[in-house]
Amino acid sequence: MCSGRVDLEFVLRAFSNGMDGVFIGGCRLNECNYITHGNYDALNMVLLGRKIMEFIGLDPERLRIEFMSSGEGIHFTEVVDDFSKKVKALGPLGKSDQIDRDELKSKLAEVRKLIPYIKIAKREKLKSRLENEAEYSELFSSAEIDKLFSEVVSYYIDPDKCQACMICRQRCPVEAIAGGKNQIHVIDQETCIKCGTCFEACPPRFGAVCKISGEPAPDPIPEAERTIVRKPKKNDSRHPL
C-alpha cells in the first residue's frame, strides 16, 4: 500500500536471491495519501541502500526509486523500460561488479544481519524530508558508510558484574541471551542484532552490559563457570529466628 513499507531487508534479500536489479515506485513526494509520508522513508532507505551497495562493491544503479502518480501509465512504462535496459547492460549480478557470487552472497548476509543496528545508528537521517533532489547525494557519504561498518558495536555481559536478574534476557527481541536463575548471562554474538536493548535494560546498579565499538566482544566464559555462588546472608542478632 505504501513505498515506505519497503524495508532495506527486502532489497538486500532480493539481491541475495540473485535479482539483477530492484525498482521501487512510489507516490509523488508531498502527495501521500497518509500522514506518514512514507515515500520519504522509501527515498532515504534507497539512498542509504545505494551507498551500502557501493561499500560492498555493487553498482548502485541496480537499485532505483521513482515517484509518480497512478495516472501516469506512460511515464511508468518509460521509467521501467529505461531501468530494465540499464540492468540488462550491467549484466548478471556480480559480473560487471567483478565480485564472485559466493563472496557477494556472504557480504550481503553480513549486511542483512546488521540492518537493525544500521537503522538505529542512522535513524535521524532516515527521518529526513529532502525537498530538493540536489540534496540526495549529500544525505549519506561514502566516508560515513565506511565509518558505520568499521565501528560496528557489540554488547558483552561482564561476568563479574552480572547478577542473573534475567531482565536483559527477557527484553532481548531475538532471544540472543542465554542464562537463568543464578546463572551468569552471555550474549550469542551470532544471534545478536546489536539493537542495544540489553544495554538499556540492565539496571544501573549492576552495569553489567558493556558496549564495545570497533572490535569484537570477548569470548564468553565457559558454561561450567557460569554458576553464581551467593553468600548466605547473616542473621541480624536483633531479630533472632
KAMO-V964720 format. One record per backbone hydrogen bond with DSSP energy under -1.0 kcal/mol. NH is the residue of the N-H (numbers start at 1). CO is the residue of the C=O. Records with the same first field share a line. If there is no record, write none. Layout:
NH=CO ; CO
This chain:
5=2
6=3
11=7
12=8
13=9
14=10
15=11
16=12
17=13
18=15
19=14
22=62
24=64
26=66
31=28
37=34
40=37
42=38
43=39
44=40
45=41
46=42
47=43
48=44
49=45
50=46
51=47
52=48
53=49
54=50
55=51
56=52
58=53
62=59
63=60
64=22
66=24
68=26
72=69
76=72
77=73
78=74
79=75
80=76
81=77
82=78
83=79
84=80
85=81
86=82
87=83
88=84
89=85
90=86
91=87
95=92
98=95
99=94
104=100
105=101
106=102
107=103
108=104
109=105
110=106
111=107
112=108
113=109
115=112
118=114
119=115
120=116
121=117
122=118
123=120
126=122
128=125
135=132
136=133
138=135
139=136
145=141
146=142
147=143
148=144
149=145
150=146
151=147
154=212
156=210
158=208
161=158
162=158
170=166
171=167
172=168
178=186
183=180
184=226
186=178
188=176
192=188
200=196
201=197
202=198
206=203
207=203
210=156
212=154
214=152
225=222
226=223
228=182
239=236
